[in-house]
């Protein structure tokens, strides 16, 4: 019996269709590894990824919101400086009740 020199005692198997197998084989060939080793390394790397904590999710949300607010402020601030508000002309102001009485009594 062959001795397992890397102390790998457990096996796992995956069934894939022909196109997926060819894709996996091309990836393994590009990395110059046997297909089994390439799949094993990928599975272990994927399984050992640490998931972000709820606090990290909250911080990311706060940073994204702050970035959106700052971007909005910068964009709207630039628009008002480029196009200052127009002044109303004197003739465009509607007459009030007092000014219409003056006009009618004269």
C-alpha positions in Angstrom: 0.0 0.0 0.0 1.2 3.5 -0.9 2.1 5.7 2.0 0.5 9.2 2.0 3.6 11.4 2.5 1.5 14.6 2.9 -0.7 13.1 5.6 -3.8 13.5 3.5 -6.1 10.8 4.7 -9.5 11.9 3.5 -11.0 12.0 0.0 -13.7 14.0 -1.7 -15.1 13.8 -5.2 -17.0 16.2 -7.4 -18.9 15.3 -10.6 -18.9 17.9 -13.4 -20.1 18.0 -17.0 -17.6 18.0 -19.9 -17.4 21.8 -20.4 -16.8 22.4 -16.7 -14.1 19.7 -16.7 -12.4 21.3 -19.7 -12.5 24.7 -18.0 -11.0 23.3 -14.8 -8.3 21.4 -16.8 -7.3 24.5 -18.6 -7.0 26.4 -15.3 -4.9 23.6 -13.8 -2.7 23.6 -17.0 -2.2 27.3 -16.7 -1.0 26.9 -13.1 1.1 24.0 -14.1 -0.5 21.7 -11.5 -2.3 18.4 -11.7 -6.1 18.9 -11.8 -6.7 17.4 -8.4 -4.1 19.6 -6.7 -5.5 22.7 -8.4 -9.0 21.9 -7.3 -7.8 21.0 -3.7 -5.9 24.3 -3.3 -8.9 26.3 -4.6 -11.4 24.6 -2.3 -9.2 25.0 0.7 -8.6 28.7 -0.1 -12.3 29.3 -0.6 -13.2 27.4 2.6 -10.7 29.3 4.8 -11.8 32.8 3.8 -12.9 34.8 6.8 -16.4 36.3 6.6 -16.7 40.0 7.7 -18.2 40.7 11.0 -21.4 42.7 11.5 -19.3 45.6 12.8 -17.2 45.5 9.6 -20.4 45.5 7.5 -21.7 48.5 9.5 -18.4 50.4 9.1 -18.4 49.8 5.4 -22.0 51.0 5.2 -21.1 54.2 7.1 -18.1 54.9 4.8 -20.2 54.4 1.7 -22.9 56.7 3.0 -20.4 59.4 3.9 -18.8 59.1 0.5 -22.2 59.6 -1.1 -23.0 62.6 1.0 -19.6 64.3 0.3 -19.9 63.6 -3.4 -23.4 65.1 -3.4 -22.2 68.2 -1.6 -19.3 68.7 -3.9 -21.4 68.3 -7.0 -24.2 70.6 -5.8 -21.7 73.2 -4.5 -19.9 73.3 -7.8 -23.2 73.9 -9.7 -24.2 76.9 -7.5 -20.8 78.6 -8.0 -20.9 78.2 -11.7 -24.5 79.4 -12.0 -25.3 82.0 -9.4 -29.0 82.6 -8.7 -30.5 85.2 -11.0 -32.0 88.4 -9.6 -35.6 89.1 -10.3 -36.3 92.2 -12.4 -38.3 94.9 -10.9 -41.0 94.5 -13.5 -41.5 90.8 -12.9 -42.7 91.5 -9.3 -46.5 91.3 -9.0 -48.2 94.3 -7.6 -49.5 94.0 -4.0 -53.0 95.1 -2.8 -51.6 98.5 -1.5 -49.9 99.3 -4.8 -53.1 98.6 -6.8 -55.1 100.9 -4.5 -52.6 103.7 -5.1 -52.8 103.2 -8.8 -56.6 103.2 -8.9 -57.0 106.4 -6.7 -54.6 108.4 -8.7 
